[in-house]
Amino acid sequence: MEPFGMMDALGHEQVVFCRDEASGLKAIIAIHDTTLGPSLGGCRMFDYRSEAEALTDVLRLSRGMTYKAAIAGLDLGGGKAVIVGPRSSKSEAMFRAFGRFVDALGGRYITAEDMNTNEQDMEFIGRETRWVTGRSPAAGGTGNPGPVTAWGVFHGLRGALHHATGSPSVEGRTVAIQGLGNVGYGLAKHLRDAGAELLLCDVNQQSVERALDELGGEPVEGDDFYRAPCDVLAPCAVGGVISARTIPMVQASIICGGANNILDDEDRDGQALRARGIVYAPDYVVNGGGIMSVNGELRGESRDKVLADAARIYETVREVLGRADREDLTSVRASNLLAEARIAAIGSVKGLWTGKV
């Protein structure tokens, strides 16, 4: 599909291709919807196999941010950025060049940390624009939003357990976690502290060994993650991992993780999970703690306020899953309807177009 066709299909307002020859920057910024407010979403860096793959990723991610902000009750729209290239190619010049492109958008897009970017990168961006969050406390920010994301995923998982079993307790439950970065490791620690048993998976063996040493648990590799005999599968790495290929392997009764776009195809795979009786807590609901963190930074809110907001993801997950059951919908469709209703209502107040987002 051609770029404009992809934008039409997903409802995007603007896509910006960014290139700086001197620093080697190649980036794409996607603004999905600004009905509720300026678009906000992290900047990830990834060595994509092709420019088409990078475009598809940024379009899907930015659309997800629209729904994430809406269902979290925030006055923000959805945006995202990707920098194409390996993490080893990072430089101050590259991120400052990216910052100039962000600044040229005049606040329509606010950036933050994401996969393979960190506080130092955000500080470089912040030398060129004020439209950046996730900087270190020393630079006037609130730091990496990953810990707040992990806290929200933990409570979202509790909400899914309550829906499926009648109890939110994770004690004695077995949870398989794929991806042991900031979010996955933080989730594992919360679960361990609450009495859960852990199965741990990551492409980086050092990350697995660190987690095993510090938290305990058992390692799993490759497709054994999907086949793991556990209560909950928690994908916390890349998206698209729950698919037509992997769904038949799943033995868990719940899927609830911190990765974005966990389902390869939200309609097809959502239906397949529902047909198998597997509870799926929509990823953009569950991992909303990150956007709550950067929103708190923008608004000058305390850390305690942000953590309390993230804990309420527990209630939102129960609301979404309850509606899905009552109306015989997939959980993604139920959460989309809730998000779209808020966008339409606020858009009407503002006199903005309120068609399908």
Secondary structure, DSSP 4 states (H G I P E B T S, - for coil): --HHHHHHHHT-SEEEEEEETTTTEEEEEEEEE-SSSSEE--EEEE--SSHHHHHHHHHHHHHHHHHHHHHTT-S-EEEEEEEES-GGG--HHHHHHHHHHHHHTTTSEEB-B-TT--HHHHHHHHTT-S-B----GGGTS---SHHHHHHHHHHHHHHHHHHHHS----TT-EEEEE--SHHHHHHHHHHHHTT-EEEEE-SSHHHHHHHHHHH--EE--TTHHHH--SSEEEE-S-S--BSTTTGGG---SEE--SSSS-BSSHHHHHHHHHHHT-EE--HHHHTTHHHHHHHHHHHT--HHHHHHHHHTHHHHHHHHHHHHHHTT--HHHHHHHHHHHHHHHHHHHHT---S--
